[in-house]
Amino acid sequence: MHSMTADNLRSAFSGESQAHIRYWNFAERAEREGFANVGRLFQAIAWAEEVHANNLFRVLRGETGGAITVAHAGFGLGSTADNLQAAIDGEEFEVNEMYPAYKAVTSLQGEKEAERTFDWASRAEQTHAALFKMAKDAVQVGKDYEIGPVRVCSMCGHTLVGDAPERCPICNSTRDKYRAFA
């Protein structure tokens, strides 16, 4: 594996791992503030970020040893509205800046497995940003986000509210690969 691709995979792994833990903390805050559905959304997307981190880690299976990583990560625990904005900012950074740059490098270096993994994560992050925006709109007027079950594809992290599709629109996995957060 080319060193630049490996470095980008490590940094993405770091960022996704941090998002996973950050969202679990945001979920607890949302629940304490009376936004149970927002908390459930944070839990579901925290698990989606774990899926991304695991996928990235698997691509790095042949890379061993320590590394310094760079990840765009928000820190601190604010109100639920503030936490939703931090989540939106992080997801949009990944969609608009990080993953496009990483995918361009992997494409130039012919690293197909890494390119696919970056693509899947980027496309899933788009759904996360949209869901967080809708949740924030509700919270800003003092209401919980009215949603049904949140479902996450265990293969790529695609996230949606409602019934799982026959096939995941990102990775083409079957409906049974979705995990429900109800």
Helices and strands as residue ranges (DSSP letters): H 3-32, H 36-59, H 80-93, I 94-98, H 99-109, H 112-140, E 150-153, E 159-161, G 175-177, E 178-181
